[in-house]
Amino acid sequence: MKLINVGFGNLVSSDKLIAAVAPDSAPIKRIVQEARSNGLLIDATCGRKCKSVLITDSNHVILSAISCEAIQNRSEGSEGDKNE
């Protein structure tokens, strides 16, 4: 299991991630609102501006203050560092 730092010491399993998307579009805003109303929203921004929305295979939605590109770089970096 590989963990990705999504900011401020918060870690997410890379095996569970389906998508990392920008929070600006209306469909993504609807996904965030639905997750909030269903109790499936995890806010990992620590009060900062949301720069990416992570969607997991369990329908949880994670808000992150780290950009999608940075999360991608961290994911690729963690794959090369550990061979389990």
CNS distance restraints for C-alpha pairs under 8 A (distance, minus, plus):
assign (resid   1 and name CA) (resid  13 and name CA) 6.62 0.50 0.50
assign (resid   1 and name CA) (resid  14 and name CA) 7.39 0.50 0.50
assign (resid   1 and name CA) (resid  15 and name CA) 6.84 0.50 0.50
assign (resid   2 and name CA) (resid  13 and name CA) 5.69 0.50 0.50
assign (resid   2 and name CA) (resid  14 and name CA) 5.62 0.50 0.50
assign (resid   2 and name CA) (resid  15 and name CA) 7.07 0.50 0.50
assign (resid   2 and name CA) (resid  78 and name CA) 7.10 0.50 0.50
assign (resid   2 and name CA) (resid  79 and name CA) 7.53 0.50 0.50
assign (resid   3 and name CA) (resid  11 and name CA) 5.72 0.50 0.50
assign (resid   3 and name CA) (resid  12 and name CA) 5.28 0.50 0.50
assign (resid   3 and name CA) (resid  13 and name CA) 4.46 0.50 0.50
assign (resid   3 and name CA) (resid  14 and name CA) 5.72 0.50 0.50
assign (resid   3 and name CA) (resid  78 and name CA) 7.76 0.50 0.50
assign (resid   4 and name CA) (resid  11 and name CA) 5.29 0.50 0.50
assign (resid   4 and name CA) (resid  12 and name CA) 5.23 0.50 0.50
assign (resid   4 and name CA) (resid  13 and name CA) 6.23 0.50 0.50
assign (resid   4 and name CA) (resid  14 and name CA) 6.18 0.50 0.50
assign (resid   4 and name CA) (resid  71 and name CA) 7.40 0.50 0.50
assign (resid   4 and name CA) (resid  74 and name CA) 6.40 0.50 0.50
assign (resid   4 and name CA) (resid  75 and name CA) 5.91 0.50 0.50
assign (resid   4 and name CA) (resid  78 and name CA) 7.30 0.50 0.50
assign (resid   5 and name CA) (resid   9 and name CA) 6.46 0.50 0.50
assign (resid   5 and name CA) (resid  10 and name CA) 5.72 0.50 0.50
assign (resid   5 and name CA) (resid  11 and name CA) 4.53 0.50 0.50
assign (resid   5 and name CA) (resid  12 and name CA) 6.62 0.50 0.50
assign (resid   5 and name CA) (resid  71 and name CA) 7.58 0.50 0.50
assign (resid   5 and name CA) (resid  74 and name CA) 7.16 0.50 0.50
assign (resid   6 and name CA) (resid  10 and name CA) 5.59 0.50 0.50
assign (resid   6 and name CA) (resid  11 and name CA) 5.79 0.50 0.50
assign (resid   6 and name CA) (resid  12 and name CA) 6.92 0.50 0.50
assign (resid   6 and name CA) (resid  44 and name CA) 7.54 0.50 0.50
assign (resid   6 and name CA) (resid  64 and name CA) 6.09 0.50 0.50
assign (resid   6 and name CA) (resid  65 and name CA) 7.62 0.50 0.50
assign (resid   6 and name CA) (resid  66 and name CA) 6.28 0.50 0.50
assign (resid   6 and name CA) (resid  71 and name CA) 6.57 0.50 0.50
assign (resid   7 and name CA) (resid  11 and name CA) 7.67 0.50 0.50
assign (resid   7 and name CA) (resid  44 and name CA) 7.24 0.50 0.50
assign (resid   7 and name CA) (resid  45 and name CA) 7.34 0.50 0.50
assign (resid   7 and name CA) (resid  64 and name CA) 6.76 0.50 0.50
assign (resid   7 and name CA) (resid  65 and name CA) 6.57 0.50 0.50
assign (resid   7 and name CA) (resid  66 and name CA) 6.08 0.50 0.50
assign (resid   8 and name CA) (resid  44 and name CA) 7.72 0.50 0.50
assign (resid   8 and name CA) (resid  45 and name CA) 7.76 0.50 0.50
assign (resid   8 and name CA) (resid  46 and name CA) 7.36 0.50 0.50
assign (resid  10 and name CA) (resid  44 and name CA) 6.72 0.50 0.50
assign (resid  12 and name CA) (resid  16 and name CA) 7.83 0.50 0.50
assign (resid  12 and name CA) (resid  17 and name CA) 7.90 0.50 0.50
assign (resid  13 and name CA) (resid  17 and name CA) 6.94 0.50 0.50
assign (resid  14 and name CA) (resid  75 and name CA) 7.16 0.50 0.50
assign (resid  16 and name CA) (resid  56 and name CA) 5.37 0.50 0.50
assign (resid  16 and name CA) (resid  57 and name CA) 5.55 0.50 0.50
assign (resid  16 and name CA) (resid  58 and name CA) 7.67 0.50 0.50
assign (resid  17 and name CA) (resid  54 and name CA) 6.95 0.50 0.50
assign (resid  17 and name CA) (resid  55 and name CA) 6.04 0.50 0.50
assign (resid  17 and name CA) (resid  56 and name CA) 4.46 0.50 0.50
assign (resid  17 and name CA) (resid  57 and name CA) 6.32 0.50 0.50
assign (resid  18 and name CA) (resid  54 and name CA) 7.59 0.50 0.50
assign (resid  18 and name CA) (resid  55 and name CA) 5.62 0.50 0.50
assign (resid  18 and name CA) (resid  56 and name CA) 5.18 0.50 0.50
assign (resid  18 and name CA) (resid  57 and name CA) 6.02 0.50 0.50
assign (resid  19 and name CA) (resid  54 and name CA) 5.73 0.50 0.50
assign (resid  19 and name CA) (resid  55 and name CA) 5.24 0.50 0.50
assign (resid  19 and name CA) (resid  56 and name CA) 7.11 0.50 0.50
assign (resid  20 and name CA) (resid  52 and name CA) 6.38 0.50 0.50
assign (resid  20 and name CA) (resid  53 and name CA) 5.63 0.50 0.50
assign (resid  20 and name CA) (resid  54 and name CA) 4.49 0.50 0.50
assign (resid  20 and name CA) (resid  55 and name CA) 6.48 0.50 0.50
assign (resid  20 and name CA) (resid  68 and name CA) 5.85 0.50 0.50
assign (resid  20 and name CA) (resid  71 and name CA) 7.97 0.50 0.50
assign (resid  21 and name CA) (resid  28 and name CA) 7.97 0.50 0.50
assign (resid  21 and name CA) (resid  52 and name CA) 5.55 0.50 0.50
assign (resid  21 and name CA) (resid  53 and name CA) 5.25 0.50 0.50
assign (resid  21 and name CA) (resid  54 and name CA) 6.49 0.50 0.50
assign (resid  21 and name CA) (resid  68 and name CA) 6.42 0.50 0.50
assign (resid  22 and name CA) (resid  28 and name CA) 7.84 0.50 0.50
assign (resid  22 and name CA) (resid  51 and name CA) 6.31 0.50 0.50
assign (resid  22 and name CA) (resid  52 and name CA) 4.78 0.50 0.50
assign (resid  22 and name CA) (resid  53 and name CA) 6.11 0.50 0.50
assign (resid  22 and name CA) (resid  67 and name CA) 7.88 0.50 0.50
assign (resid  22 and name CA) (resid  68 and name CA) 6.94 0.50 0.50
assign (resid  23 and name CA) (resid  28 and name CA) 5.88 0.50 0.50
assign (resid  23 and name CA) (resid  29 and name CA) 6.51 0.50 0.50
assign (resid  23 and name CA) (resid  50 and name CA) 7.09 0.50 0.50
assign (resid  23 and name CA) (resid  51 and name CA) 6.44 0.50 0.50
assign (resid  23 and name CA) (resid  52 and name CA) 5.65 0.50 0.50
assign (resid  23 and name CA) (resid  53 and name CA) 5.86 0.50 0.50
assign (resid  24 and name CA) (resid  28 and name CA) 7.08 0.50 0.50
assign (resid  24 and name CA) (resid  29 and name CA) 7.14 0.50 0.50
assign (resid  25 and name CA) (resid  29 and name CA) 6.37 0.50 0.50
assign (resid  26 and name CA) (resid  30 and name CA) 6.24 0.50 0.50
assign (resid  27 and name CA) (resid  31 and name CA) 6.32 0.50 0.50
assign (resid  28 and name CA) (resid  32 and name CA) 6.23 0.50 0.50
assign (resid  28 and name CA) (resid  53 and name CA) 7.95 0.50 0.50
assign (resid  29 and name CA) (resid  33 and name CA) 6.23 0.50 0.50
assign (resid  30 and name CA) (resid  34 and name CA) 6.10 0.50 0.50
assign (resid  31 and name CA) (resid  35 and name CA) 6.13 0.50 0.50
assign (resid  31 and name CA) (resid  61 and name CA) 7.99 0.50 0.50
assign (resid  32 and name CA) (resid  36 and name CA) 6.14 0.50 0.50
assign (resid  32 and name CA) (resid  41 and name CA) 7.02 0.50 0.50
assign (resid  32 and name CA) (resid  61 and name CA) 6.72 0.50 0.50
assign (resid  33 and name CA) (resid  37 and name CA) 6.24 0.50 0.50
assign (resid  34 and name CA) (resid  38 and name CA) 6.14 0.50 0.50
assign (resid  35 and name CA) (resid  39 and name CA) 6.00 0.50 0.50
assign (resid  35 and name CA) (resid  40 and name CA) 4.72 0.50 0.50
assign (resid  35 and name CA) (resid  41 and name CA) 5.02 0.50 0.50
assign (resid  35 and name CA) (resid  59 and name CA) 7.91 0.50 0.50
assign (resid  35 and name CA) (resid  60 and name CA) 6.93 0.50 0.50
assign (resid  35 and name CA) (resid  61 and name CA) 6.34 0.50 0.50
assign (resid  36 and name CA) (resid  40 and name CA) 5.97 0.50 0.50
assign (resid  36 and name CA) (resid  41 and name CA) 4.95 0.50 0.50
assign (resid  40 and name CA) (resid  59 and name CA) 7.04 0.50 0.50
assign (resid  40 and name CA) (resid  60 and name CA) 4.80 0.50 0.50
assign (resid  40 and name CA) (resid  61 and name CA) 6.22 0.50 0.50
assign (resid  41 and name CA) (resid  60 and name CA) 5.94 0.50 0.50
assign (resid  41 and name CA) (resid  61 and name CA) 4.92 0.50 0.50
assign (resid  41 and name CA) (resid  62 and name CA) 5.97 0.50 0.50
assign (resid  41 and name CA) (resid  63 and name CA) 7.71 0.50 0.50
assign (resid  42 and name CA) (resid  60 and name CA) 7.25 0.50 0.50
assign (resid  42 and name CA) (resid  61 and name CA) 6.08 0.50 0.50
assign (resid  42 and name CA) (resid  62 and name CA) 4.65 0.50 0.50
assign (resid  42 and name CA) (resid  63 and name CA) 6.29 0.50 0.50
assign (resid  43 and name CA) (resid  62 and name CA) 5.84 0.50 0.50
assign (resid  43 and name CA) (resid  63 and name CA) 4.89 0.50 0.50
assign (resid  43 and name CA) (resid  64 and name CA) 6.98 0.50 0.50
assign (resid  44 and name CA) (resid  62 and name CA) 6.68 0.50 0.50
assign (resid  44 and name CA) (resid  63 and name CA) 5.51 0.50 0.50
assign (resid  44 and name CA) (resid  64 and name CA) 5.24 0.50 0.50
assign (resid  44 and name CA) (resid  65 and name CA) 7.28 0.50 0.50
assign (resid  45 and name CA) (resid  49 and name CA) 6.85 0.50 0.50
assign (resid  45 and name CA) (resid  50 and name CA) 6.26 0.50 0.50
assign (resid  45 and name CA) (resid  63 and name CA) 6.18 0.50 0.50
assign (resid  45 and name CA) (resid  64 and name CA) 4.89 0.50 0.50
assign (resid  45 and name CA) (resid  65 and name CA) 4.81 0.50 0.50
assign (resid  46 and name CA) (resid  65 and name CA) 7.93 0.50 0.50
assign (resid  48 and name CA) (resid  65 and name CA) 6.05 0.50 0.50
assign (resid  49 and name CA) (resid  65 and name CA) 5.81 0.50 0.50
assign (resid  50 and name CA) (resid  63 and name CA) 6.14 0.50 0.50
assign (resid  50 and name CA) (resid  64 and name CA) 5.52 0.50 0.50
assign (resid  50 and name CA) (resid  65 and name CA) 4.67 0.50 0.50
assign (resid  50 and name CA) (resid  66 and name CA) 7.55 0.50 0.50
assign (resid  51 and name CA) (resid  63 and name CA) 7.78 0.50 0.50
assign (resid  51 and name CA) (resid  64 and name CA) 6.10 0.50 0.50
assign (resid  51 and name CA) (resid  65 and name CA) 4.96 0.50 0.50
assign (resid  51 and name CA) (resid  66 and name CA) 5.69 0.50 0.50
assign (resid  51 and name CA) (resid  67 and name CA) 5.09 0.50 0.50
assign (resid  51 and name CA) (resid  68 and name CA) 7.35 0.50 0.50
assign (resid  52 and name CA) (resid  63 and name CA) 6.18 0.50 0.50
assign (resid  52 and name CA) (resid  64 and name CA) 5.32 0.50 0.50
assign (resid  52 and name CA) (resid  65 and name CA) 6.55 0.50 0.50
assign (resid  52 and name CA) (resid  66 and name CA) 6.39 0.50 0.50
assign (resid  52 and name CA) (resid  67 and name CA) 5.46 0.50 0.50
assign (resid  52 and name CA) (resid  68 and name CA) 5.61 0.50 0.50
assign (resid  53 and name CA) (resid  61 and name CA) 6.79 0.50 0.50
assign (resid  53 and name CA) (resid  62 and name CA) 5.73 0.50 0.50
assign (resid  53 and name CA) (resid  63 and name CA) 4.83 0.50 0.50
assign (resid  53 and name CA) (resid  64 and name CA) 6.22 0.50 0.50
assign (resid  54 and name CA) (resid  61 and name CA) 5.71 0.50 0.50
assign (resid  54 and name CA) (resid  62 and name CA) 4.90 0.50 0.50
assign (resid  54 and name CA) (resid  63 and name CA) 6.37 0.50 0.50
assign (resid  54 and name CA) (resid  64 and name CA) 7.49 0.50 0.50
assign (resid  55 and name CA) (resid  59 and name CA) 6.58 0.50 0.50
assign (resid  55 and name CA) (resid  60 and name CA) 6.12 0.50 0.50
assign (resid  55 and name CA) (resid  61 and name CA) 4.81 0.50 0.50
assign (resid  55 and name CA) (resid  62 and name CA) 6.44 0.50 0.50
assign (resid  56 and name CA) (resid  60 and name CA) 5.42 0.50 0.50
assign (resid  56 and name CA) (resid  61 and name CA) 6.47 0.50 0.50
assign (resid  66 and name CA) (resid  70 and name CA) 6.40 0.50 0.50
assign (resid  66 and name CA) (resid  71 and name CA) 6.79 0.50 0.50
assign (resid  67 and name CA) (resid  71 and name CA) 6.39 0.50 0.50
assign (resid  68 and name CA) (resid  72 and name CA) 6.14 0.50 0.50
assign (resid  69 and name CA) (resid  73 and name CA) 6.18 0.50 0.50
assign (resid  70 and name CA) (resid  74 and name CA) 6.14 0.50 0.50
assign (resid  71 and name CA) (resid  75 and name CA) 6.06 0.50 0.50
assign (resid  72 and name CA) (resid  76 and name CA) 6.18 0.50 0.50
assign (resid  73 and name CA) (resid  77 and name CA) 6.00 0.50 0.50
assign (resid  74 and name CA) (resid  78 and name CA) 6.10 0.50 0.50
assign (resid  75 and name CA) (resid  79 and name CA) 6.41 0.50 0.50
assign (resid  76 and name CA) (resid  80 and name CA) 6.67 0.50 0.50
assign (resid  77 and name CA) (resid  81 and name CA) 6.36 0.50 0.50
assign (resid  78 and name CA) (resid  82 and name CA) 6.52 0.50 0.50
assign (resid  79 and name CA) (resid  83 and name CA) 7.51 0.50 0.50
